[in-house]
Amino acid sequence: MLFQTLNQGGFCSPVCNESLGSSELDLAERKAKRAYYQANKEAVAAQRKAYREVNKEAVAAGQKAYREANKEALAASNRAYREVNKEAVAAQKKAYYQANKEGVAARSKAYYQANKEAGTTYRKAYYQANKEGVAACIKTWRKANPHVVSALVAKRRCSKLQRTPAWAKGDPRIKEIYRQAKLWGMHVDHVIPLQGKLVSGLHCWENLQLMHGSENSSKGNHFEPLAN
């Protein structure tokens, strides 16, 4: 087909075709295809779109098989692209999030609900394996966002004051548990969070417990009430 097209266009004779090497023929074929595509972009795009519509399952299966067979190469290619185009990738992600906030939030919530235990286990393991890196990352973030840190601290202080009942103020047991936490390098956690989503607890001795930092970070403001 290519030979016939080239000959009809006056590019080469049959004798010339026989004298061409395979690499030269490949190059000529690629050039001819590129030229055809440039001259027929819209028609080619429409043809491809129609093919995908008619062969959705076959196309999806082919793409899946290709990804499975080329995982490492694709991962390396994606990493290289992201490194070279950091700003463009970040801008694209930000634009997508702004245009799809509700959908992103819904998917994140559904994923979290379906993978609570696995997520908690992963976060604990990651923290244990990367304590110094996590601490450095948090420290860097705090330095870069002092206004956010101040707002969070003020919010928690206010919440703690509002959630401290009159009968718990001045309770020496509260000071003691904080003293123990500092002594043993642990965190003081509110069993029922002060700012929980389902229910908010009180800042009192009965609602306090000692907890390792990784466990406290994983727990966050989550509280699962016991089922009846």
N, C-alpha and C positions, 0 to 999 in steps of 0.2 A: 504494500500500500504506500509506504513511504517512498520507495524507489520510483513507483509510478508517478506520485505527486511531484517529486523532485525533477523527474525526467520531463514531465509535461510542462513544468515551469521553466525548463531550459537550464536547469542548474547543472545537470550532469548527464552523461550518456551511459548506456548499459555497460560499456567497456569500463567506464570510469567507476561505476558501481562495484564491479568485480575487483577493481584495484584498491578500493577503500578498505582499511582495516576495520575490525569490529569496534574499536574505541572511537574511531572517526565517525562510524555510522551511528553509534550511540549518541555522540555529541550532536550530529546533524538531526537526529530524531528528537532530542530534547529541545533543540532550537525551534524545530518545526512545531512541536506541541506548544511551546511557550508563545510563539507567534500566533498560533491559532487561538489560544486562550485569551491573549490580549485583544484580539479582534472580535471575540465572541463571549466576553465576560458574562453579560446578562443571560444569554442563551445557555451557557454552561451552568451558571448558578441555578437557573430555573430547572434544568434537566436533573441536576443533582438533588434539588429539593423534592422534585416529583418522585425520584427514585427512592429517597429516604421515606417519603410518605407511604409508598406502596410496599416497602420492605423494612418496616420499622423493627420487627423482631430480629430479622437477619442482620441488620445494621448494628443493633444493640448487642447481639451475640458476638459479632465480629469485633466490635470495639472492646467488649469485655475480655475476649480471648487474647486480643492484642495487648491489653493492659496486664493481664496475668503473665503473659510470656515476656514482657519487657518492663517488669516492675522496677528493677534497679536502674535501668537506663532512663526511664521516665522520671524517676525520683531525682536522679542526678541532674537531668535536664531542667526540671522544675526548680531545683535549688539554685542552679547556675543562673536561671532567668531572674529569680527573686533577688539574688545578690546584685545583679547588674541593674535591675529596675526597681529598687527598693521604694523610691518615692512614688513611682507610678502604681505599684502594687498596693501601697498603703492608701493612696488616694482612691483607687478603685474599690478597695474594701470599705473605706469610709463612706463613699457614695452609695454603695450597695446597702450598707447598714441603714443609712439615712432614709433610703427609699423603701426599706423592708423591715423596719423596726419591729412591728408586731409579729411578723412571720418568724424573724430571727429569735425573738423572745419566746415564742410558742415552741419552736423546735428545741431551743436550749432547755426549757422547762421539761418538755417531754423526754428528752435524752437524760436529764438529771434524774427524773422519776424512775426511768427504766434501768438506770445504772448507778443507783445510790451506793450500794456496797462496793462495787468495782471501783467507783470514783474515789470513795474514801480510802480504800486499800491502796490505790495508785498514789494518791496524794501523800499518804503516810510514808510509803516506800520511797517516793521521790524526795520528800523532805529529809528522810534519814540518810539518803545517799548524797544529798546536795545541801547540807545544812549551811555551810559557809557561803555557797553561791546564793542561796535563798536569802540569807541574812544581808549579804552585800547588795542584792537586788532591792530588798525592802529599804535599806539605808539610802541607796541612790534615789529611789522613788520619793522617799520622805524629803530629801534635800531638794528635789526638783519640784515638789508640790507642798510647800509649807502651809499654804493657805487651806488646802484640802485637809491636811493633817490637823490643823488648828480647829477647823470646823467639826471634824469627827470627834476630836477630844472633847470639845465643848458640848457636842450633842450627847456624848456618852456620860459626861459629868452631870449634865442636866437631867438625863434619864435616870441616872443612879440616885440623884437627890429626890426626884419625883417618885421613884419606886422604893424609897426607904421609908417604911412605916414608923410611926412615932415610937412604938415599943421596941424597935430595933436600934434606934439611935443610941450610940454610946455603948453598945454591946461589946464587951472586951473580947469575946470569942471571934468577932470579925477581924479585929486587929491581930489576933493570934494566928489566924489562918493565913493572913497576908505575910506575917513574919515567917511562918513556916515555908511559905511559897518562895520567899526570897532566900531563905536558908538552903533549901533543897533545889533551887533553880527551876522551880515549876511555876505554873500559872494558876491563878484563882479563877475558876469558871463558875458561871451561874447555871445551875442545872436546867432551870427554865429561864431562857434568855430574857434580859430586860426589855429587848426590843424584838420579841419573837413575832412571827407571822401569824401563828395560830393563837398563841396566848403569851402574855408577858408576865414574867415572874417578879418577885420582890428582891430587893437587896437586903437580905437578912442571912444570918448564919445557917439557918436550915436549908437555904437555897444555894449554898456555896460548896464547892468541892475543889480539891487539888487535882491538877491534870497536867500532863506533859504538853509542852508547847505544840508539838506536831498534832496531837489529838485535839487540842483546843482550836487550832487553825482549821482542821478538817471539820470540826463540829460547827463552828461559826454560830449563826443565830438559829440553827435548826433544833427542833424539839419534836420528838415523836411520842405523843401520848399513848399510854398503854390501852390496848383494845379491851373492851368489856367482854 
